[in-house]
């Protein structure tokens, strides 16, 4: 399941919000960062697949 753009923006806001980050423990902060990185990587791979398909 892919995140919606709205969900991704929400995660980015969480990652950058110092008040919320203060309330989260390290594990939760790491999870949010990994979610964002994973999502961006999936987006990159999908774009690459799309470009390769168009080239073929």
N, C-alpha and C positions, 0 to 999 in steps of 0.2 A: 504494500500500500504506500503510495506516495503522499507526502505532505502537501497540503494546499499552500499556496503562496501566503495566505493569511497565517497559517500555522507556522510556517518558516519565519515570517516576520515576528510572530509572537516569541519564538525561541530566540531570535536575535535580540529582541528587547530584553528578554530574561537574562541573556548572557551579558548584556551591557548595563543592566540596571544594578547599580552598586547597593541599593537598599535591599533588593531581593537577594542578590548574591550573598549579602551578609547573613541573611536568614537561612540560606541553604548550606548544607554541609559540602565538603569537598567532593564527595562521591556524586552528589546531585549536580554540582557545577560541571564536573567532568562528563557526566552523562549528557547534559545539554550541549556541551561543546562537541562531543562525539556525534550526537544526533545531527547537528548542523553540518559537520564535516562529511558525514556519511551521505547526507542528503545532497550536498553539493557534488560529491563524487558520483553519485548515481545520475544526477542531472548532466554532468560532464560526459559520462559514458553514453547516456542516451543521445546526447547531441552528436557525439562522435559516430555512433551507429547510424544516425540519421544522415549525417554528412557522407559516410561511406556508402550508404544505400543510394543516395542521390548520385554519387560519382559512378557507381556501377550501372 
